[in-house]
Amino acid sequence: MEYFELNNGVKVPKLGFGTYQMPNSITEKNVTKALDLGYRNIDTAQNYGNEKEVGAAINKSSISRDQIFVTSKVQTSGYDDTKRGIDKSLHTAQLDYFDLMIIHWPTIHDEETYHALEAAYKAGKVRAIGLSNFNSQQTQAIINQSDVIPAVNQIETHIYWQQKKMHTYLNEQHILHEAWAPLGEGRTNMLQDPLLKNIAANHQKSVAQTILRFLTQEDIMVIPKSTNPEHIATNLDIFDFQLNANEINEIRNLDHKASTTYWPSSMQEEANY
């Protein structure tokens, strides 16, 4: 595994395991499988409704808690609701702390919501705090009104929407760029792209592995989700090869600058930066 270092010194694996839209009935089993394979970065959210199952897998694991990086996301709005929501999430997951807690979506009370995250951070309930689905203007507003700079912004990012402008902005602010839907969530023919297939063949890897490696080499954290045991294993197996500079440039040129998931207008490429 390779690691990023957040702006507060906390280290996080470059690749994690996503649980979006994962049914409760199979979440614990799949998270357990991921941990057994070597994943040490698990992503959940209040809105996913599976914090309990994620926490159960972690608590039943023989892996030391301090070796597992756990992210959750608040679905609340405002200071008091968010403060209560964080405590509820900890209780639901039966965890003493989250490694990262982020605001899932912008609302009309973002500053107050973020201040509740700051309070949880200062109280030791979370090791880092951040944002998700915030454009640069929204992110800057949080920075301007807060004591703790967000550590992460988790946004839709994949080969066909590489978020280059947003990536530049986040780097300037020392905020880690994290990708959700790194493989396009099956909404495109990304995995059949001829260029990607050719590059993958050169490294004796799958297209999915090639995409994930590209993103991590671009300093983007990825959290692919799968319920397929083979894919869970192969998605993790990306750190034994490197794409060369020519391959990186070829893949950069595949950028369509377009969402595949009906992204809100505030996050379109021209709205960033």
Order of alpha helices (4+ residues) and beta strands (2+ residues): beta-beta-beta-alpha-beta-alpha-beta-alpha-beta-alpha-beta-alpha-beta-alpha-beta-alpha-alpha-beta-alpha-alpha
